[in-house]
Amino acid sequence: MKKNKNPKSKNDMKLINFFLAAAAGFGLVKMFGYMTETELNEEIETDNHDEDEYPLFV
């Protein structure tokens, strides 16, 4: 026996899967942006600290 699948429900599932994938992709982009932002902020803080401790011109 074959089950007849409703083509409308297939399209609805494709749409739902698309929105879930888009939300997951957006979340990954935001997470990556947050991680790189914190790494850049840490590098900037350490660079300023090193310049204060060891000046170039004496």
Rosetta constraint file for C-alpha pairs under 8 A:
AtomPair CA 5 CA 9 HARMONIC 7.71 0.50
AtomPair CA 5 CA 10 HARMONIC 7.77 0.50
AtomPair CA 6 CA 10 HARMONIC 6.69 0.50
AtomPair CA 7 CA 11 HARMONIC 6.43 0.50
AtomPair CA 8 CA 12 HARMONIC 6.25 0.50
AtomPair CA 9 CA 13 HARMONIC 6.09 0.50
AtomPair CA 10 CA 14 HARMONIC 6.24 0.50
AtomPair CA 11 CA 15 HARMONIC 6.22 0.50
AtomPair CA 12 CA 16 HARMONIC 6.18 0.50
AtomPair CA 13 CA 17 HARMONIC 5.99 0.50
AtomPair CA 14 CA 18 HARMONIC 6.06 0.50
AtomPair CA 15 CA 19 HARMONIC 6.30 0.50
AtomPair CA 16 CA 20 HARMONIC 6.17 0.50
AtomPair CA 17 CA 21 HARMONIC 6.07 0.50
AtomPair CA 18 CA 22 HARMONIC 6.11 0.50
AtomPair CA 19 CA 23 HARMONIC 6.08 0.50
AtomPair CA 20 CA 24 HARMONIC 6.16 0.50
AtomPair CA 21 CA 25 HARMONIC 6.07 0.50
AtomPair CA 22 CA 26 HARMONIC 6.10 0.50
AtomPair CA 23 CA 27 HARMONIC 6.13 0.50
AtomPair CA 24 CA 28 HARMONIC 6.24 0.50
AtomPair CA 25 CA 29 HARMONIC 6.25 0.50
AtomPair CA 26 CA 30 HARMONIC 6.20 0.50
AtomPair CA 27 CA 31 HARMONIC 6.08 0.50
AtomPair CA 28 CA 32 HARMONIC 6.05 0.50
AtomPair CA 29 CA 33 HARMONIC 6.10 0.50
AtomPair CA 30 CA 34 HARMONIC 6.14 0.50
AtomPair CA 31 CA 35 HARMONIC 6.21 0.50
AtomPair CA 32 CA 36 HARMONIC 6.19 0.50
AtomPair CA 33 CA 37 HARMONIC 5.99 0.50
AtomPair CA 34 CA 38 HARMONIC 6.27 0.50
AtomPair CA 35 CA 39 HARMONIC 6.30 0.50
AtomPair CA 36 CA 40 HARMONIC 6.10 0.50
AtomPair CA 37 CA 41 HARMONIC 6.15 0.50
AtomPair CA 38 CA 42 HARMONIC 6.17 0.50
AtomPair CA 39 CA 43 HARMONIC 6.28 0.50
AtomPair CA 40 CA 44 HARMONIC 6.18 0.50
AtomPair CA 41 CA 45 HARMONIC 6.18 0.50
AtomPair CA 42 CA 46 HARMONIC 6.24 0.50
AtomPair CA 43 CA 47 HARMONIC 6.08 0.50
AtomPair CA 44 CA 48 HARMONIC 6.27 0.50
AtomPair CA 45 CA 49 HARMONIC 6.25 0.50
AtomPair CA 46 CA 50 HARMONIC 6.16 0.50
AtomPair CA 47 CA 51 HARMONIC 6.33 0.50
AtomPair CA 48 CA 52 HARMONIC 6.37 0.50
AtomPair CA 49 CA 53 HARMONIC 6.32 0.50
AtomPair CA 50 CA 54 HARMONIC 5.96 0.50
AtomPair CA 51 CA 55 HARMONIC 5.45 0.50
AtomPair CA 51 CA 56 HARMONIC 7.56 0.50
